[in-house]
Amino acid sequence: MEGAELCVLMFCICFFGTMVYSKASPLSVFSESSKSFLMGGGVAGVTFLIIRSPFGRRTGAHFNPALTLTYFLLGCIHYWDTIFYILSQFVGAVVGVYLAHEVLGLRLSAPPVCYVITISGSYGKTVGFLAEILVSGLVMGVVLFTTNRAHLVNSAPFFVALITVFYYGFCSSISGFSVNPARSFSSALFASMWQGIWIYFLGPSFGMVLAALIYIRVLGKHRIYCAKVFHDLKSPCPFPCKFMELFTKDAVDEHL
């Protein structure tokens, strides 16, 4: 399921990227800022739907190796689950780009689309790396904050999608917007362009782990109840789950 989620995400990223940025697209007449918001809106919508989908509800909707790694370091995922989650995410991302190539052909591979690769903009690799750390940390912080409060658990998909729109719209020219090692790896694999790939492995991982460390430093590790990005109480949970304690705690706090 995690592989399928990444497959859908990467197929849609390639599709939207081709529709928005291809020279043959009717949208090519739009301004660069308009294109960025169109791209961000499309990816944000797909991200929201994946998180809320039956697959996302079942697996926890990680579809990001950096997020899975962070939850593992927090002790929320078993060792073997972490390995197979991450492997399936990379495989799913590669399959997604492959399917997009079969459908879109040269429109996807030709410049300026180039398999929607993520590369640092005119500000350079250092700024791109810092941007990946910042945005990835923001995503992880929002996920932890919303999924561990009873009145916000249903809002997590919305806030993750909102961050996606914001970053694509205002900052995508800085680092290409990845926050996901599998997303950048799959595009680079088909484009055979590995320039600065380390940014998209280290940046998201470091940013999310740093955000998690800040969270547990401020609120304590006991305030992390489950590794699911969206917990609907109906789908089985594959993780060491303490989600029901969240509602018990909030009920007690409200009573006091």
TADAGI-V755121 format. One line per field, one symbol per residue. ss: DSSP state (H for helix, E for strand, L for the rest). burial: + if it has 16 or more other C-alpha atoms within 10 Angstrom, else -. Layout:
BEGIN
ss = ???
burial = ???
END
This chain:
BEGIN
ss = LHHHHHHHHHHHHHHHHHHHHLLLLHHHHLLHHHHHHHHHHHHHHHHHHHHHLHHHHHHLLLLLHHHHHHHHHLLLLLHHHHHHHHHHHHHHHHHHHHHHHHHHLHHHHLLLLHHHLLLLLLLLHHHHHHHHHHHHHHHHHHHHHHHLLLLLHHHHHHHHHHHHHHHHHHHHHHHLLLLLHHHHHHHHHHHLLLLLHHHHHHHHHHHHHHHHHHHHHHHLHHHLLLLLLLLLLLLLLLLLLLHHHHHHHHHHHHHL
burial = +++++++++++++++++++++++---+-------++++++++++++++-+++--+++++++++++++++++++++++----++-++-++++++++++++++-----+++---++++++++----+--+++++++++++++++++++++++--++-++++++++++++++-++++++++++++++++++-++-+--++-+++++++++++++++-+-------+++++++++-----+-+---+--+----------
END
